[in-house]
Amino acid sequence: MDLDRAADELYGLPPGDFVARRTELARAADDKAVAKLIRALRRPTVSAWAVNRFARAEPGLLETLLTTGEDLREAWSTGEGRAEADRARTRAVDAAVKAAVALAGRPLPEQVRREIEDTFQAALVDPAAAGELAAARLFAPLSRIGFDFSALPPAPAKARTAGKAPARNRRAKERKPPGEDPRLLLRRLEVEAAHAAETAKEAESALAALRTELDEAEEERTGLEQRLAELSAGLKRLRAALGPAEKAASTARAAADVAAGHVARAR
C-alpha cells in the first residue's frame, strides 16, 4: 500500500470510518516511512468529506464548476463579460451545493452547508483551491481568503485581444497550484493549525481512554494476583496434609491385610 492509494481511499470514506481504516492501511504498509505518512493524514470534516464525495461522483458538475471559475477569473481580469460570469458562478455553485448535499445522504447542518458553498466559491476564485477540489482529498473546507477581484488592475490591450489558444494555456497554468502564494500559505497554515488542535483533542481523548483501560487492567491483575495467592496457599495446605493422609492410608491397608489373614485362619 503506497501513500497515494491510501490517501485516495481514505478521503473517499465517511469521517467516522477514517481513523480505523487509516490505522489498518498504516499497518499494512511495507515501508515505515510510508506508514508514518499515512498516519499523518488528517480526518476530513463533514463538509470536506461531502465535497470530496461530490468531486468523485459528479465529474460533469465538477468540470462545469472549474471551467466557470476559469471564465470568471478571465472576465474579471479583462473586464469583459463580468455580469454573465457572475451569473454563471451563481448557477454553478448552486448546482454543486445541491448535488453535494444530496450525495451526503443525510441532513446537514446549516454551518456544514455554508462550508460546502465556501469551498466551491474558493475553487472559483483561487486556482490553487480549484486544484485541491479536483484532487478530492480535502480534509477541511476552503475559503476565498479575502480575494478581491475589484482590486485587479485593468488588463493590458494585448491581453484583451489574445486568441483562444493563449487563453487555454493560461487556464491550464491556473490549475497548477502556485508554489509561493502568501495567501495560500496563510490559508494552509490556518487549516493545519485548526486540525492540529483537533488532533490534539483526539489524542487527549484516546489517552484518557487508554488510562481508563490501564486502570481496569491493573485492578484485574490485582484481583488475579490475590486469587493466585489464595490458590497457592490452598495448594500448600493440601500438600502438607498429603503426607499424613498417605501414611494413614498405608497403615489402614496393612491393618486390612492383617485382618484378612485372621479371617482366613479362622475359616
N, C-alpha and C positions, 0 to 999 in steps of 0.2 A: 504494500500500500504506500503510494507516494503522497506528498503533500497536496498536489494539485487535485488528485482524485478524491482525497479525503475532504478537502475544502468544498469541492463541488457537491459531494454527497451530503455533508453536514449542513450546508446552507440551503439545502432543499428540504430539510426536516423541520417539523414544528419545534418551537423553542423548548417544549417540555421533553423532547426526545434527544436534544442536542448533547447534553453533558454525558449521558450514559453511552451514547454511540461514539462520542469523541474519545472516551476512555477506552472503548473496545478497539477503535482504529489505532490509537496510540500504542496499545499493547501489541497489536498485530504488525506494527511497523518493524522492519528488519534493522533499520538504521536508528541508533539512539538520537542522533541529531534531528532526524525527521520526526521521530516520536515526540521530541521536545517542542518542535514547531507545531505539531498537531495539537498538543495540549495547550498551546498558547492561543489557539483560535478562539475568538470571543463568541459567546452565545448571542444570537440575534434577539433584538427586541421584537415584540409582536408586529409592530409596524414594518420593521426591516424584513421580517420573515414574509409578511404579506406582499411586500414589494418584490422580494426575490421570487416568490411564487408566481407573481404576475409576469415578471420578465422571462420566466421559463415557460409558462403556459400560454402566453399571448405574444408570440413573436411579431405578429402583424401590428398589433396596437403599440408594441414597443418601438418598432421601426417608425411608425407614424409619429410617435412622440419625439423620437430622436431627430427625425427629419424636420419636424415642426420647430424644434429648438434651433436647428441649423438655419432654417429660414428666418426665424425670429432674430437671431443674432446678426444675420446679414442685413435684415431690414433695418435694424436699429443702427448698424454701423454705416449703412449707405444712405439712410433717410428715405428709402423708397419702400412703399407698401407696409408702413408700420401698423396702420389700423387693421388691415387684413391679417397681418401676422399676429397681432394681439387677439383677434377673434379666433384664429386657428389655435392659438395657445390655449384659450379657454375651452374650446371643444376637445382638444387632445387631452388636457388634464382631467376634465370631467369624465371622459370616456375611460381613461386609465384608472381613475379612482373608483369608479363604479365597478370596473372589472376586478380590481384588486380586492375590493370589499366582498364581492360575490364569491371570488375564489377562496377567500378565507373560510367560508363555510360556517360561520358563526357570527353573532352580533359583535361589533367592535365599538369600544367606547369612542366618544367624540374626539378625545385627545389623540387616540390612535389614528383616526381618520384624518385629522389635521396633519399629523406627522407624515402620513402617506402622501397627502397632497403637497406638503412642503418638499418632500423628496422628489416628486415629479417636477415641481416648479424649479428646483435646483438643477435638475438634469436639463431643463430647457435653457437656462441662462448660463450654466457653467459646463464647459466641455469636459472637464475632469469628472464632474458629478455624472455626466452622461456616460462616461466610460465605466464608472463604478456601477451604475444602474444596469448597463448592458452585461456586466460580468456576473450579475445576480448572486453576489456574495456579500451583501451588506450585513453588518451586524448592528447598525444604528441608523436612524433616519438622517437624511441630509437636509441642509438648509441653503438658502440663497446667499448666505454670508454677506448680506447687505450690498449686493452688486447693484449699481445704479446706472442703467442704460442712458439716462438723460445726461450723464456726465461725459459721455463719449464725444470726442470732437467730430466735426463734420468730416465725412470721408473725402479724400482727395479725388480729383476728377478721374484719375487713372483707375482708381478702384471702382468708381461708379460705372465705368464703361467696360469693365472687364468682361470677358466672354464666359460661357458656361463652363468650359474645361477648367480655367483657373479657379472659379468658384467651387467646383467639386474638389479640386486639390486642397483649397482652404478648409473645406468641411472635413476632408479626410484627416488633415493635420489637427483640426479641432478636437477630434475624438480621441487623440492621444493625450493622456493627462500630462500637463506641464510639470516639469521637474522642480522648478524653483518659484512657484507662485506663492507668495507670502500669505494670501488669503486662504488658499487651500491648506497650507501648512498649519495655519492657525486653527482652521476647522478640524483638521485631523487631530491636532493636539487636544482640542476641547473634547472631541468624541472619545479619544483614548483616555483622557483623564476621567471622564464620566464612567467609562466602562472599567477603568482600573478601580474606582471606588466601588462599583457594583461587584467586581470580582473579589475585592477585599471583604465585602459584606458576606458574600457567598462562602468565602474561606473561613470567616469567623463562625458562620452557622455550622459549617462542616466540622470545624474544630470543636465546637460545643457539643455536637452530636457524638463525635469520637470520644470526648471526655466522659460523656454520659455512658457510652458503651464500655469504656475502660473501667469506670466505677462499678458498673454492673458485673463486669468480668472479675474484678477484684473481690467483690462480695461473693460471687460464685466460687472463686478459688479458695477464699477463706472458709466457706462452708464445706467445700470438698476436703480441705486440709483437716478440718475438725472431724469430719466423718471418717477420714482415713486414720486419724489418731484413735478414734473410738474403736474402729475395726482392728487396729494394731494391738490395742490394749486387750480386746476380747480374744484375739488370737494368742496373745501371750498367756492369758489365763487358761485357755484351752490346752496350750502346750504344757503348762505347768501341771494341769490336772491329768494329762495323758499318762504320765509315768506311774502314779499310784493306781490309776484305773487299769493299766496293763498288768501291774503286779497283782492287783486283786483278782483280775480275770485269770491269771496264771494259777494263783492259789486255789481259785474255785475249780479250775479244770483238774488240778491234782487231787483235790478233795473228792471230786466226782469220780475220778479213776479209782481211788481207794474204796469209795462206797460201792462202786460197781464190782470190785474184787470181793468184798464182803458178801455181796448178794450172790455172787457166783459160788462161793464156798458153802454158803448156807443152803443153796439148792442141792 
